């Protein structure tokens, strides 16, 4: 089969399209023939060698984290009824024509939901739902979503809106802000403009927002923290700014802001991930959330997908079509 491999850490050019052995399902596993592979910003960081303490990668490796397709074969101990089913599989690889996944990593796609939409919520849907579960969203409160036109951010805008919150969306450039407004943001702010965090506070009545979902990290994340009201909540999960937002404990204590770093708090267990993924797929199938798919590329152009993500050119979700 054909796949993308990383033989050394580095820039997008280390993504090589080549032939690799077909996978074989082992005990409790299935082989999935992918039609769509998920692409997330984290893939670009791991390719460059970032975060190996949290996300170990043994060279060479096939990047990605799964996708949507059809079960081609099943291993020992797996119900033969899985064969032929349309599924999403969430694994530690994905930029390939076929992948192996355990049954626990595999969820059937609901009737009526397309493969692209299913792949688009594979990670970002789980992330967004987990964030809302960790933070809690109350009706009528002000919620700031940074990186609001990204895969997870665009879903958070919709989930916060549906929970009855008043959403402030922060992103870079009018194209991304227009998407956030289309998805239900009441206020949009361009965070490429100096002092944007003060405009967020003013929009929320001067005191600041009750809850921040920080998908940007870095300096932008630290600025977003300044938009949080006294006694508010700040949840950081993004690394688009080059790392997570590092909030000084004293600063959080002084303003009584509850700070949660999604990575530091640890990932949800496998059963919870599967539950959240099934919920995200159901919400998408019902039309209650709409993944904003902004860019698709054939598998052999994974380099272009990574370049666009690194340059912040992508509005919405990126996918590889296989």
N, C-alpha and C positions, 0 to 999 in steps of 0.2 A: 504494500500500500504506500501512498504518498503522505508525507507529514512534514511539518516544520521542526527542525532540530536546532538547539543551541549547544555548540561545542565549546564555546568560551564565553565568559561574561563580557558584555560590551554594549555598543550602540546597536541600532536597528539592523545594521549590516550583518550581525552575527546570526540572524534568523535565516536558516538555510532550508530551502525546499528540496527534499530528497526522498529516495525510496528507503523504507525501513521494513523489517519483518512484520507480517500480519500478527495481531495479537490472538491469544488463545485463552478462552475462559477457563479459569480454575474452579476449585471448590467454592460454591456460593456466588459465582460471578456470571456476568453476561458480557457478550461482545455487542457493542452498539455501533451500527453504521451511521455516522454523523451526517446530517444535512446542513446543520448550522453549528458553528462553534462560538462560544461566548468569548468576548474580549473585554478585559477590564484594565484600568490604569495600573493596577498592581502588577500586571504582567510585564509592563515596561520597566518597572523598578526592579523586579526580580531578574529580568534579563540582564540588567546592568550590574547585578551582584549585590543589590541592597537587601537588607533584612534577612540574611542567611541564618541568624540566630532564631528567628521566628518561623521562617519558611525555608528550610534546608532544601537545596537542589544539588543533586549529584550529576555532574557533567558526564556525557551529554544528556540532555533531557528535552522532551517535547513540551513546550510551554502550554499554558492555558489551564482551564479548570472545568472542562466538560462542555456539554452542548446538548442539542436535541437531534433525535434521529429515530431509528428503528432497531429493535433487538434482532440481531442476525443469528446468534447461537447462545446456548446456555451451558453452563458447566455443571459438574456433579452436584447434586443436592438442590438444584434449582427447579422449580415448577416449570415443566416444558411449555406451559401456557404463556410464559413470558415471550416466547419466540413470536416475532412479527408485531409486537406492540409498539405503538408510538410512545416514546419516553423522553425524559430529560435525565441526564446522568451528571452528577456533580463529583468530579474526581480531581486528581492532581496533575492531569494532562488534558489536552483537548484539541490542539491544532493538528488534527489528523483525520484521515478518512474513516478510521475505526479506533475505538477505545475500549478498554476493559473497565468494568465497574462492578462493584458488589451490588447485590439486590438492595441492600440498605442505602446505597447511594443513588438508586434509580427510582424515579416516580413516573407513573403513567401520565401522559398529557390528556387533559380533558377534551371531550368531543367539541369540535368547533374552534379550538384554539390552534393557530398556525404555529409551525415550527420556529419561525423567527421570533414571534412574541413569546413563545415558551422559553427559548434560549435567552431572551432578553431579561427574564426575571430570575434566571437560574441562580445568580449571585446577588444582583442588585435588589431583587424582590425579597430575598431572605434577609439581606442587610437592612433594608428599609423597615420591614416588619419587626425585626429584632430591635432596631433603634426605637421604634414607637413603643414596644413592650418595655424596654429598659427605662425610657424617659416618662412615658405616660403623656397623653395629650388631653387637655381639658377644654371643653366647649367655651368659646369666647376668649381664650387667652391668645396672646401674640406669640407667634413662632417664627423664628428666623431660620431659613434654610440657605446655607452657602453651597457653592457649586451646584446651584439649583437646576441647571440644565444638563447635569450629568446623569448617568444611569440610575444611581440610587437617589440623588437629589430630586430628580423629576418625579420619582415615585413618592418621595417624602412630601413634596408639595401637595400631591393629590391626597395622600393619606391624612395629612394635617387638615386640609380643606374639608374632607369628608367627616372628620372628627368634630367639625364646627369651630376650628381655630381660625384666627385671622393671620394670614401667611404673608411674611415679607421674604421675598426671594432675592438673593444676591448672586450675581454672576458677572462675567466679563463680556461686554459688548451687547449691542441691541438685538442681534439675532437670538442670543441665549435668553435675554430678558423677555423677548416676545414669546418664546416658548413657555417660559414660566408663567406669564400672564394667561396664555391659552390654557394652561393646566390648572389655573385657579388661584394664582398668587394675587393678593389684593394690592400689594406694594412691591415694586421692583427697584433695586439699587445696583448700580454698576460699581463693583469693588476695585476697578482700575482707577477710580477717582479718589483723590486724597480726601480723608475725612468721611468716608462713606459710612463708617460705623456710627458717627454722630447723626447722620440723616436717618439711620435705622432707629435710633433712640427717639428722635423727634417724631417719626412716623407712628411709633407706638405710644405716643402721648407724653414723651419726655423722660419717663422713668426707665425705659428700656423694655426689651422683650422678656417674656416669661421663660422661654425655652429656645435654645440655640442648637440646631443640628449642624455641626461643622464638618463639611465634606472637603474643605480646602486644606486645612492644616497650615503649618508654618506660620509666617507673619500674618497671613490673612486670617488664620484661625485665632491668633492672639488678638487681632483687631476685633474679630467677631465676639470674643469674650467681653470686650469693653461695651458691647451693645446689650449685654444681659442685665436685667434689672436686679436690684438687691433681692436676695432670696430666690433667685431664678435657678434654672438648670442649664448646664452646658455639656453637650455630648459631642465628643470629637471622634471621628472615624476615618477621615480622609488624609491623604498624603500628597495631594496634587501640588502643594507648596514645597515639597521636598522632605517632609516629615510631619509627624503629628504636632498639633499645637501644644507647646509646652507651657502650661499655666502654673505659675508659682503658687504653691499651697497657701502662702500668706495672703496673696491677692484674693484668692477664692474665699478664704476665711474672713477677710475684712468685709467682703460684700455678701457673705453667707450664700455664695453660689455653689451649688452642688456640681462638681466636675466629674465626668465619667469619660475615660478613655476606653473605647471599645476593644482595642487590642490588649491593653493592660488588664482589662477585666476578664479576658479569656474568651475564646469562642464558645458558642452554645454547643452542647453535646450533639452527637449524630442524630439521635431521635428527635431533638428539638429542631435541628436543621431540616430534617425530612418533613416535619410537621409544618414549619414555616414555608418551605418550598411548595408543599401541596396547597397551602392557603394562598400563596402568591399566584399559583397557576389558576386556582379557582376564581380569585378576584379578577384576574386578567380575562378568563373565559366569560365571566359575567359582565365584563365591560366596566367594572368599578375602578380598575386602574388600567391605564394605557401606557405601556412602555414606549418611550419616544425613541424610535430607531432612526438615528441620524445618518449613519454611514454603514455600508456593507462592502466587503471586498472578497474576491475569490481567495481561496486558501494560499495560492502562490504569491499573493500580494500582502501577506501579513506584515511585511516591512512597512508598507504604506500606512497600514492601520496604526502601527506603533508610532510612526513619525507624526501623523495627524494628532494622536493623543498627546504626545509630548509637546507639540506646538500649540495645544489648546484649540485646535481648529474644529474639533468635532462637537456638534450640537446634538445632545442626546446620546444614544447607545450605539456602540460599534459592534459589528458582527462579522464573522468569516463565513462565507457560503461555500459549501463543499459539494 
